[in-house]
């Protein structure tokens, strides 16, 4: 599967569904972003069961601000609508493959339990 472009209008719908979505937040003027693009594209061709999305931070500045993206490239991984990974910096191919394997291997019942516990603790502190 090739990469898709996400915008302020399509981001939420793209990342909130079932399955795995990797989002590459990038900009055309960013050298590391351009260097990472072929790695991201190649992984998208290898993993047809994963949605690979590109977020142009220049064209979608409000969304980039709402996501608090401070450095690019920033890679985000969502599984079943839950952000399970976020980090800035271009990954080498082996590290991206490792990340995809880890996201695929997550016990989502355990992740949902941890999210619920964190939300309960946050609510109790508020």
N, CA, C and O of each residue as an XYZ file, in Angstrom:
504
protein
N       0.849     -1.175      0.000
C       0.000      0.000      0.000
C       0.894      1.237      0.000
O       1.838      1.328      0.784
N       0.598      2.162     -0.860
C       1.349      3.410     -0.904
C       0.928      4.298      0.257
O      -0.068      4.039      0.933
N       1.698      5.332      0.469
C       1.353      6.276      1.525
C       0.182      7.153      1.077
O      -0.042      7.366     -0.115
N      -0.546      7.647      2.060
C      -1.637      8.585      1.793
C      -1.292      9.911      2.455
O      -0.510      9.952      3.404
N      -1.867     10.975      1.962
C      -1.693     12.281      2.583
C      -2.859     12.531      3.521
O      -4.012     12.288      3.163
N      -2.564     13.017      4.723
C      -3.622     13.407      5.646
C      -3.570     14.916      5.827
O      -2.510     15.535      5.736
N      -4.734     15.489      6.085
C      -4.871     16.928      6.259
C      -5.640     17.190      7.542
O      -6.026     16.261      8.251
N      -5.855     18.452      7.829
C      -6.661     18.807      8.994
C      -8.057     18.208      8.887
O      -8.683     17.916      9.906
N      -8.552     18.021      7.665
C      -9.892     17.472      7.464
C      -9.955     15.953      7.585
O     -11.004     15.408      7.928
N      -8.847     15.260      7.309
C      -8.883     13.793      7.260
C      -8.103     13.101      8.364
O      -8.220     11.886      8.525
N      -7.302     13.848      9.135
C      -6.418     13.240     10.129
C      -7.186     12.408     11.147
O      -6.890     11.227     11.330
N      -8.167     13.009     11.810
C      -8.886     12.326     12.892
C      -9.537     11.032     12.400
O      -9.443      9.992     13.051
N     -10.192     11.109     11.252
C     -10.852      9.923     10.700
C      -9.829      8.836     10.373
O     -10.091      7.650     10.572
N      -8.672      9.244      9.875
C      -7.638      8.276      9.490
C      -7.066      7.553     10.701
O      -6.897      6.334     10.663
N      -6.765      8.276     11.772
C      -6.071      7.652     12.908
C      -7.017      7.026     13.928
O      -6.564      6.280     14.796
N      -8.310      7.305     13.851
C      -9.219      6.830     14.900
C      -9.859      5.485     14.600
O     -10.588      4.954     15.437
N      -9.607      4.929     13.438
C     -10.232      3.657     13.079
C      -9.488      2.452     13.625
O      -8.501      2.572     14.351
N     -10.001      1.283     13.248
C      -9.354      0.028     13.631
C      -8.045     -0.129     12.870
O      -7.891      0.401     11.770
N      -7.111     -0.853     13.456
C      -5.858     -1.154     12.781
C      -4.743     -0.199     13.140
O      -4.851      0.603     14.067
N      -3.662     -0.310     12.375
C      -2.444      0.438     12.644
C      -2.284      1.541     11.605
O      -2.438      1.323     10.403
N      -1.970      2.737     12.110
C      -1.704      3.887     11.245
C      -0.384      4.513     11.702
O      -0.231      4.873     12.869
N       0.563      4.637     10.775
C       1.801      5.361     11.034
C       1.703      6.713     10.335
O       1.371      6.784      9.152
N       1.990      7.777     11.068
C       1.923      9.125     10.515
C       3.322      9.738     10.556
O       3.968      9.786     11.602
N       3.767     10.200      9.397
C       5.039     10.898      9.262
C       4.735     12.380      9.095
O       4.246     12.803      8.047
N       5.024     13.174     10.131
C       4.857     14.622     10.057
C       6.151     15.204      9.489
O       7.229     14.995     10.046
N       6.038     15.929      8.387
C       7.209     16.361      7.636
C       6.965     17.735      7.015
O       5.866     18.283      7.091
N       8.017     18.279      6.399
C       7.920     19.501      5.609
C       8.912     19.392      4.455
O       9.955     18.750      4.580
N       8.581     20.019      3.339
C       9.407     19.897      2.133
C      10.802     20.504      2.312
O      11.743     20.061      1.654
N      10.959     21.505      3.182
C      12.250     22.158      3.383
C      13.163     21.393      4.339
O      14.315     21.778      4.533
N      12.659     20.313      4.938
C      13.378     19.575      5.985
C      14.224     18.457      5.373
O      13.693     17.492      4.825
N      15.539     18.602      5.476
C      16.444     17.588      4.933
C      16.242     16.202      5.522
O      16.112     15.238      4.767
N      16.211     16.064      6.862
C      15.972     14.739      7.433
C      14.620     14.141      7.008
O      14.489     12.925      6.872
N      13.626     15.002      6.802
C      12.316     14.520      6.343
C      12.443     13.906      4.949
O      11.912     12.830      4.676
N      13.154     14.611      4.080
C      13.336     14.112      2.706
C      14.165     12.828      2.713
O      13.934     11.934      1.899
N      15.120     12.738      3.622
C      15.943     11.533      3.710
C      15.140     10.337      4.223
O      15.387      9.203      3.814
N      14.182     10.587      5.115
C      13.374      9.520      5.705
C      12.266      9.052      4.751
O      11.815      7.911      4.851
N      11.830      9.901      3.844
C      10.689      9.591      2.971
C      10.829      8.256      2.224
O       9.866      7.489      2.208
N      11.976      7.936      1.606
C      12.083      6.645      0.912
C      11.972      5.443      1.854
O      11.428      4.405      1.476
N      12.484      5.581      3.067
C      12.378      4.506      4.061
C      10.914      4.268      4.421
O      10.458      3.127      4.489
N      10.192      5.350      4.647
C       8.764      5.273      4.994
C       7.975      4.664      3.836
O       7.116      3.808      4.049
N       8.266      5.102      2.615
C       7.568      4.605      1.423
C       7.844      3.114      1.223
O       6.926      2.351      0.923
N       9.088      2.700      1.384
C       9.440      1.291      1.201
C       8.735      0.415      2.234
O       8.266     -0.675      1.906
N       8.658      0.881      3.470
C       7.952      0.125      4.513
C       6.470      0.024      4.178
O       5.839     -0.993      4.465
N       5.906      1.074      3.571
C       4.479      1.046      3.223
C       4.200     -0.021      2.174
O       3.124     -0.619      2.165
N       5.156     -0.262      1.299
C       4.997     -1.285      0.270
C       5.118     -2.682      0.869
O       4.527     -3.631      0.354
N       5.870     -2.813      1.939
C       6.100     -4.116      2.583
C       4.960     -4.506      3.535
O       4.692     -5.692      3.727
N       4.291     -3.510      4.130
C       3.272     -3.769      5.156
C       1.904     -3.292      4.665
O       1.447     -2.206      5.021
N       1.264     -4.115      3.848
C      -0.042     -3.760      3.301
C      -1.141     -3.691      4.336
O      -2.209     -3.135      4.075
N      -0.889     -4.259      5.526
C      -1.893     -4.259      6.593
C      -1.794     -3.022      7.477
O      -2.543     -2.900      8.446
N      -0.886     -2.104      7.161
C      -0.678     -0.888      7.943
C      -0.956      0.308      7.037
O      -0.563      0.311      5.870
N      -1.638      1.329      7.576
C      -1.847      2.574      6.842
C      -0.670      3.499      7.117
O      -0.350      3.786      8.271
N      -0.036      3.958      6.059
C       1.086      4.890      6.156
C       0.599      6.250      5.666
O       0.195      6.393      4.512
N       0.640      7.238      6.543
C       0.108      8.561      6.226
C       1.190      9.617      6.373
O       2.029      9.546      7.270
N       1.159     10.593      5.484
C       2.096     11.712      5.522
C       1.321     12.976      5.876
O       0.285     13.268      5.279
N       1.835     13.721      6.855
C       1.218     14.973      7.276
C       2.191     16.109      6.967
O       3.231     16.239      7.612
N       1.843     16.925      5.977
C       2.658     18.083      5.613
C       2.397     19.175      6.653
O       1.325     19.780      6.673
N       3.382     19.419      7.513
C       3.190     20.370      8.611
C       3.075     21.811      8.119
O       2.490     22.648      8.806
N       3.618     22.109      6.953
C       3.507     23.469      6.405
C       2.094     23.729      5.894
O       1.547     24.812      6.100
N       1.511     22.750      5.235
C       0.164     22.910      4.683
C      -0.913     22.745      5.750
O      -2.060     23.138      5.535
N      -0.561     22.176      6.883
C      -1.523     21.893      7.952
C      -0.983     22.411      9.283
O      -0.845     21.652     10.242
N      -0.682     23.701      9.334
C      -0.013     24.276     10.499
C      -0.869     24.218     11.756
O      -0.338     24.024     12.849
N      -2.189     24.381     11.626
C      -3.050     24.322     12.822
C      -3.038     22.918     13.424
O      -2.976     22.763     14.644
N      -3.096     21.912     12.579
C      -3.056     20.537     13.074
C      -1.696     20.238     13.697
O      -1.626     19.624     14.762
N      -0.623     20.662     13.048
C       0.717     20.443     13.604
C       0.836     21.098     14.977
O       1.436     20.528     15.889
N       0.266     22.298     15.126
C       0.282     22.972     16.426
C      -0.561     22.218     17.439
O      -0.153     22.061     18.589
N      -1.740     21.747     17.023
C      -2.616     21.011     17.934
C      -1.957     19.711     18.397
O      -2.176     19.273     19.526
N      -1.157     19.098     17.535
C      -0.444     17.866     17.882
C       0.851     18.160     18.641
O       1.560     17.242     19.054
N       1.151     19.451     18.820
C       2.349     19.896     19.529
C       3.624     19.338     18.911
O       4.527     18.888     19.616
N       3.682     19.373     17.593
C       4.874     18.912     16.888
C       5.930     20.006     16.982
O       5.753     21.108     16.462
N       7.026     19.683     17.654
C       8.096     20.644     17.903
C       9.266     20.464     16.946
O       9.996     21.416     16.672
N       9.448     19.253     16.439
C      10.569     18.939     15.556
C      10.079     17.966     14.495
O       9.185     17.156     14.736
N      10.682     18.063     13.318
C      10.307     17.143     12.258
C      11.561     16.497     11.686
O      12.634     17.099     11.718
N      11.443     15.299     11.170
C      10.204     14.535     11.113
C       9.787     14.031     12.493
O      10.628     13.742     13.344
N       8.496     13.934     12.693
C       7.937     13.288     13.870
C       7.124     12.102     13.379
O       6.276     12.236     12.497
N       7.391     10.950     13.956
C       6.666      9.736     13.595
C       5.715      9.390     14.734
O       6.106      9.337     15.900
N       4.450      9.154     14.367
C       3.424      8.752     15.328
C       2.844      7.422     14.878
O       2.640      7.190     13.686
N       2.581      6.552     15.844
C       1.936      5.272     15.548
C       0.642      5.196     16.349
O       0.622      5.425     17.558
N      -0.427      4.872     15.651
C      -1.740      4.683     16.267
C      -2.172      3.246     16.030
O      -1.952      2.685     14.957
N      -2.787      2.664     17.042
C      -3.385      1.339     16.860
C      -4.769      1.388     17.492
O      -4.924      1.727     18.665
N      -5.756      1.047     16.699
C      -7.160      1.066     17.130
C      -7.524      2.410     17.756
O      -8.239      2.468     18.756
N      -7.027      3.480     17.158
C      -7.376      4.825     17.595
C      -6.579      5.363     18.773
O      -6.840      6.478     19.225
N      -5.624      4.610     19.279
C      -4.817      5.029     20.433
C      -3.386      5.299     19.965
O      -2.772      4.450     19.318
N      -2.859      6.474     20.290
C      -1.462      6.744     19.965
C      -0.586      5.899     20.884
O      -0.641      6.031     22.107
N       0.224      5.027     20.277
C       1.060      4.119     21.057
C       2.549      4.438     20.925
O       3.384      3.848     21.612
N       2.871      5.380     20.033
C       4.271      5.774     19.855
C       4.305      7.169     19.244
O       3.469      7.525     18.413
N       5.297      7.952     19.680
C       5.530      9.266     19.079
C       6.959      9.651     19.395
O       7.381      9.627     20.551
N       7.706     10.010     18.349
C       9.072     10.453     18.564
C       9.526     11.268     17.359
O       9.098     11.022     16.232
N      10.384     12.225     17.607
C      10.956     13.030     16.531
C      12.250     12.394     16.060
O      12.982     11.779     16.835
N      12.514     12.556     14.784
C      13.750     12.045     14.213
C      13.491     10.977     13.168
O      12.532     10.211     13.264
N      14.355     10.938     12.174
C      14.247      9.949     11.111
C      14.797      8.610     11.605
O      15.883      8.544     12.181
N      14.039      7.560     11.371
C      14.485      6.227     11.765
C      15.172      5.531     10.599
O      14.738      5.676      9.456
N      16.239      4.775     10.866
C      16.797      3.937      9.813
C      15.833      2.781      9.526
O      14.980      2.471     10.358
N      15.958      2.144      8.363
C      15.007      1.085      7.990
C      14.818      0.002      9.050
O      13.685     -0.394      9.323
N      15.895     -0.480      9.645
C      15.779     -1.558     10.635
C      14.988     -1.104     11.862
O      14.204     -1.879     12.411
N      15.184      0.141     12.295
C      14.462      0.654     13.454
C      12.975      0.826     13.136
O      12.125      0.572     13.989
N      12.661      1.257     11.916
C      11.259      1.385     11.525
C      10.595      0.013     11.480
O       9.456     -0.137     11.923
N      11.289     -0.981     10.956
C      10.752     -2.349     10.927
C      10.518     -2.858     12.348
O       9.496     -3.485     12.627
N      11.463     -2.588     13.241
C      11.328     -3.005     14.635
C      10.110     -2.334     15.274
O       9.339     -2.986     15.979
N       9.937     -1.036     15.028
C       8.790     -0.316     15.569
C       7.479     -0.918     15.061
O       6.554     -1.140     15.843
N       7.398     -1.180     13.770
C       6.178     -1.762     13.196
C       5.888     -3.111     13.845
O       4.740     -3.410     14.174
N       6.920     -3.921     14.028
C       6.741     -5.216     14.690
C       6.253     -5.069     16.117
O       5.399     -5.835     16.563
N       6.787     -4.089     16.842
C       6.351     -3.869     18.219
C       4.895     -3.417     18.279
O       4.140     -3.871     19.138
N       4.497     -2.524     17.370
C       3.109     -2.051     17.358
C       2.169     -3.205     17.009
O       1.101     -3.342     17.604
N       2.566     -4.029     16.050
C       1.737     -5.186     15.682
C       1.612     -6.164     16.852
O       0.578     -6.814     17.012
N       2.657     -6.268     17.662
C       2.674     -7.227     18.753
C       2.017     -6.758     20.048
O       1.948     -7.515     21.016
N       1.540     -5.526     20.074
C       0.941     -5.004     21.304
C      -0.304     -5.785     21.710
O      -1.101     -6.201     20.869
N      -0.451     -5.973     23.023
C      -1.682     -6.525     23.592
C      -2.612     -5.329     23.813
O      -2.476     -4.606     24.800
N      -3.554     -5.127     22.893
C      -4.367     -3.913     22.948
C      -5.327     -3.906     24.134
O      -5.724     -2.831     24.583
N      -5.708     -5.062     24.651
C      -6.522     -5.068     25.871
C      -5.723     -4.469     27.023
O      -6.256     -3.709     27.832
N      -4.438     -4.819     27.090
C      -3.575     -4.262     28.130
C      -3.365     -2.758     27.909
O      -3.370     -1.988     28.870
N      -3.183     -2.340     26.666
C      -3.010     -0.917     26.365
C      -4.254     -0.136     26.777
O      -4.145      0.920     27.401
N      -5.434     -0.650     26.432
C      -6.680      0.039     26.796
C      -6.832      0.129     28.314
O      -7.313      1.137     28.831
N      -6.421     -0.929     29.033
C      -6.476     -0.922     30.498
C      -5.544      0.158     31.046
O      -5.918      0.900     31.954
N      -4.338      0.246     30.498
C      -3.377      1.254     30.964
C      -3.894      2.668     30.683
O      -3.735      3.560     31.516
N      -4.506      2.873     29.524
C      -5.062      4.186     29.189
C      -6.186      4.542     30.156
O      -6.266      5.674     30.633
N      -7.056      3.570     30.445
C      -8.162      3.813     31.369
C      -7.638      4.163     32.762
O      -8.152      5.076     33.409
N      -6.618      3.440     33.223
C      -6.039      3.721     34.542
C      -5.409      5.109     34.571
O      -5.563      5.837     35.551
N      -4.708      5.479     33.515
C      -4.087      6.808     33.462
C      -5.157      7.895     33.458
O      -4.995      8.930     34.106
N      -6.242      7.666     32.735
C      -7.333      8.647     32.714
C      -7.994      8.775     34.080
O      -8.331      9.880     34.505
N      -8.181      7.645     34.775
C      -8.781      7.677     36.109
C      -7.868      8.438     37.065
O      -8.345      9.237     37.871
N      -6.574      8.200     36.985
C      -5.628      8.884     37.862
C      -5.626     10.388     37.557
O      -5.596     11.210     38.473
N      -5.658     10.736     36.283
C      -5.700     12.149     35.889
C      -6.959     12.815     36.408
O      -6.910     13.934     36.918
N      -8.103     12.121     36.280
C      -9.375     12.673     36.762
C      -9.363     12.861     38.277
O      -9.908     13.837     38.792
N      -8.733     11.912     38.991
C      -8.664     11.994     40.438
C      -7.802     13.168     40.895
O      -8.063     13.766     41.940
N      -6.782     13.494     40.117
C      -5.881     14.590     40.461
C      -6.461     15.953     40.088
O      -6.040     16.983     40.614
N      -7.424     15.946     39.183
C      -7.987     17.231     38.684
C      -8.958     17.852     39.658
O      -9.507     18.919     39.386
